[in-house]
Amino acid sequence: MKKVFCIGETLIDFIPAEKNLSLKEVTNFERVAGGAPMNVAIAVAKYGGDSAMITKIANDHFGDYIFEVLQENGVDTSYCLRSEEGETGLAFVSNDANGERSFNFYRKNAADLLLSPDEIEAEWFQEGDILHFCSVDLIESPMKHAHQKAIKDFRNIGGIVSFDPNVRLPLWKDEESCRSTINEFLPIADIVKISDEELAFITGINNEKEAIEALFAGNVKVVVYTKGSAGAEIYLKSGEIYRNKGFKVTVADTTGAGDAFIGGFLSELIAFEPSVDDLCDKIRENHERILTFANASGALTASVKGAIHAAPAKRHVLNFIAVQRGMLL
């Protein structure tokens, strides 16, 4: 079985116990393990795929908790290093009454940022594996260069590279450093997942069609464009567009919904064992199944509270799809 490797941050999300309050108004929080790459790795494992996390985890109590959550959810932790240096990063997140999401991050000394390129081994990867990463750990640090090493190794072995920018501006010194770093990494990915909220910021283009076309630089063959409750679309470099309107749910917490979406997307994609050369062909042949499952995964996760605990099992996603189509499995 081919493996989905996720590289980047693991952290603790503190989710408000109270709804519809700004972060400064919240008084009670629930602790959950998080970090976008970790959420994706867990989603893939829950959907029956083979996933692994590449990171460095602090030797503190929160680090112990993160390690246990990864293992309990079936993620391969063989590539997770424990560190006496650094500490577990923390993220506080809230949605106010207007649906605006706010973050506070505490991760200047986060252990995951200390993973160095020489701790990445090319022998870990095989042709047809998928490497997935985001932008949070691309700030200037050893981990940024560890990403570059892993991506280079994947290129050499014939693996597929997936990038979800997952913009978090509070972690960057300014908007331009965030944008320029994302655009540095975009052309070395095969698959780019981007949201409607991020498109204009990253590309600098307000016209949606032109902005999506601008993403097809370098190695990019597939753009996955997510539009919240309006569903998602797949754009291929060869010009095809596949749309899926998604599913309507009552939203409880959007934290991790995008990660569940791309986790569902990658778990379905890798089941068809694509190579770099036939990636577009495999998506062309199976786009409806892949997008339907990904949209259902994101919708279900948004309908309950908490990113990791919210990730449904594959049977729940399939049953949800069946019910939405008017028939029970």
WORA-V164597 format. One record per residue. N is the residue number from 1. RES is the residue in one small letter. SS is DSSP state (hx for helix, st for strand, lp for the rest). Layout:
[[N/RES/SS] [N/RES/SS]]
//
This chain:
[[1/m/lp] [2/k/lp] [3/k/st] [4/v/st] [5/f/st] [6/c/st] [7/i/st] [8/g/lp] [9/e/lp] [10/t/lp] [11/l/st] [12/i/st] [13/d/st] [14/f/st] [15/i/st] [16/p/st] [17/a/lp] [18/e/lp] [19/k/lp] [20/n/lp] [21/l/lp] [22/s/lp] [23/l/hx] [24/k/hx] [25/e/hx] [26/v/lp] [27/t/lp] [28/n/lp] [29/f/st] [30/e/st] [31/r/st] [32/v/st] [33/a/st] [34/g/st] [35/g/lp] [36/a/hx] [37/p/hx] [38/m/hx] [39/n/hx] [40/v/hx] [41/a/hx] [42/i/hx] [43/a/hx] [44/v/hx] [45/a/hx] [46/k/hx] [47/y/lp] [48/g/lp] [49/g/lp] [50/d/st] [51/s/st] [52/a/st] [53/m/st] [54/i/st] [55/t/st] [56/k/st] [57/i/st] [58/a/st] [59/n/lp] [60/d/lp] [61/h/hx] [62/f/hx] [63/g/hx] [64/d/hx] [65/y/hx] [66/i/hx] [67/f/hx] [68/e/hx] [69/v/hx] [70/l/hx] [71/q/hx] [72/e/hx] [73/n/lp] [74/g/lp] [75/v/lp] [76/d/st] [77/t/lp] [78/s/lp] [79/y/lp] [80/c/st] [81/l/st] [82/r/st] [83/s/st] [84/e/lp] [85/e/lp] [86/g/lp] [87/e/st] [88/t/lp] [89/g/st] [90/l/st] [91/a/st] [92/f/st] [93/v/st] [94/s/st] [95/n/st] [96/d/lp] [97/a/lp] [98/n/lp] [99/g/lp] [100/e/lp] [101/r/st] [102/s/st] [103/f/st] [104/n/st] [105/f/st] [106/y/st] [107/r/lp] [108/k/lp] [109/n/lp] [110/a/st] [111/a/hx] [112/d/hx] [113/l/hx] [114/l/hx] [115/l/lp] [116/s/lp] [117/p/hx] [118/d/hx] [119/e/hx] [120/i/lp] [121/e/lp] [122/a/hx] [123/e/hx] [124/w/hx] [125/f/lp] [126/q/lp] [127/e/lp] [128/g/lp] [129/d/lp] [130/i/st] [131/l/st] [132/h/st] [133/f/st] [134/c/st] [135/s/lp] [136/v/hx] [137/d/hx] [138/l/hx] [139/i/lp] [140/e/lp] [141/s/lp] [142/p/hx] [143/m/hx] [144/k/hx] [145/h/hx] [146/a/hx] [147/h/hx] [148/q/hx] [149/k/hx] [150/a/hx] [151/i/hx] [152/k/hx] [153/d/hx] [154/f/hx] [155/r/hx] [156/n/hx] [157/i/hx] [158/g/lp] [159/g/lp] [160/i/st] [161/v/st] [162/s/st] [163/f/st] [164/d/st] [165/p/lp] [166/n/lp] [167/v/lp] [168/r/lp] [169/l/hx] [170/p/hx] [171/l/hx] [172/w/lp] [173/k/lp] [174/d/lp] [175/e/hx] [176/e/hx] [177/s/hx] [178/c/hx] [179/r/hx] [180/s/hx] [181/t/hx] [182/i/hx] [183/n/hx] [184/e/hx] [185/f/hx] [186/l/hx] [187/p/lp] [188/i/lp] [189/a/lp] [190/d/lp] [191/i/st] [192/v/st] [193/k/st] [194/i/st] [195/s/st] [196/d/lp] [197/e/lp] [198/e/lp] [199/l/hx] [200/a/hx] [201/f/hx] [202/i/hx] [203/t/hx] [204/g/lp] [205/i/lp] [206/n/lp] [207/n/lp] [208/e/hx] [209/k/hx] [210/e/hx] [211/a/hx] [212/i/hx] [213/e/hx] [214/a/hx] [215/l/lp] [216/f/lp] [217/a/lp] [218/g/lp] [219/n/lp] [220/v/lp] [221/k/lp] [222/v/st] [223/v/st] [224/v/st] [225/y/st] [226/t/st] [227/k/lp] [228/g/hx] [229/s/hx] [230/a/hx] [231/g/lp] [232/a/st] [233/e/st] [234/i/st] [235/y/st] [236/l/st] [237/k/lp] [238/s/lp] [239/g/lp] [240/e/lp] [241/i/st] [242/y/st] [243/r/st] [244/n/st] [245/k/lp] [246/g/lp] [247/f/lp] [248/k/lp] [249/v/lp] [250/t/lp] [251/v/lp] [252/a/lp] [253/d/lp] [254/t/lp] [255/t/lp] [256/g/lp] [257/a/hx] [258/g/hx] [259/d/hx] [260/a/hx] [261/f/hx] [262/i/hx] [263/g/hx] [264/g/hx] [265/f/hx] [266/l/hx] [267/s/hx] [268/e/hx] [269/l/hx] [270/i/hx] [271/a/hx] [272/f/lp] [273/e/lp] [274/p/lp] [275/s/lp] [276/v/lp] [277/d/lp] [278/d/lp] [279/l/hx] [280/c/hx] [281/d/hx] [282/k/hx] [283/i/hx] [284/r/hx] [285/e/hx] [286/n/hx] [287/h/hx] [288/e/hx] [289/r/hx] [290/i/hx] [291/l/hx] [292/t/hx] [293/f/hx] [294/a/hx] [295/n/hx] [296/a/hx] [297/s/hx] [298/g/hx] [299/a/hx] [300/l/hx] [301/t/hx] [302/a/hx] [303/s/lp] [304/v/lp] [305/k/lp] [306/g/lp] [307/a/hx] [308/i/hx] [309/h/hx] [310/a/hx] [311/a/lp] [312/p/lp] [313/a/lp] [314/k/hx] [315/r/hx] [316/h/hx] [317/v/hx] [318/l/hx] [319/n/hx] [320/f/hx] [321/i/hx] [322/a/hx] [323/v/hx] [324/q/hx] [325/r/lp] [326/g/lp] [327/m/lp] [328/l/lp] [329/l/lp]]
//
